[in-house]
Amino acid sequence: MNVLMIGGTGPSGIPIVRRLVDHGHEVTILHRGTHERPETPTQVPHIHADPYDEDVLRGALGASTWDVIVAMYGRLRMVARVTEGRCGHFVSVGGVPAYLGWTNAWLHEPAGLPVPLREDAPLVDDPATDEKGYRIVRTEDAVFAAHPRAAHFRYPYLYGPYQP
C-alpha cells in the first residue's frame, strides 16, 4: 500500500513508519522538517510542509493520492478536509478529553472519572462543561464528515523512546 503519514517523527510515528516499511508498504512522511530522526527508515521520502497551514498543505499534496493517509499531527479538522477524496482509508489520532468528565471529574456523581472507561461512554456535548473536550468531539465529527469510513483513535499518553 501507498501510505502518507502526516507526522511520523514523534513518539508513536517512528515505530509505526518502521513497521509499515518492514511489511513492504511505500510510506511517505509529511512533517515540518524540524524533527528529523536518525531512526526513520532512509528509504522513506519526506514532504516538508506545515500541517497547520491549509494553503501550504494543499500545495504540498498537489494532486497526489494514497491508499491510506494517517493523520497524527496538524490541525485535524483541516487535514481531514484537505485530504477528502485523496485516499481509500483515513486513519486519525485524537485525544480522550472527548469523553465527558475526562478533564472535569466533578461532572460525575460521585466525583471522578469511571475507570475503566468504555469506548461508548458519553462525550462532551456542551462547551460550557468542557471547552477543550467539546472542540475535540467537533473535530471527530469533522473527520467523519470528510471520511465516513475513517478509523479514529483516542489516546492521552504514548510510551516510547521520546515519551517516557
Buried (B, 14 or more C-beta within 10 A) or exposed (E): EBBBBBBBBBBBBBEBBBEBBEEEBBBBBBBBEEBEBEEBEEEBEBBEBBBEBBEBBBEBBEEEBBEBBBBBBBBBBBBBBBBEEBBEBBBBBBBBBBBBBBBBEEBEEEEEBEEEBEEEBEBBEEEEBBEBBBBBBBBBEBBBEBBEEBEBEBEEEEEEEBEE
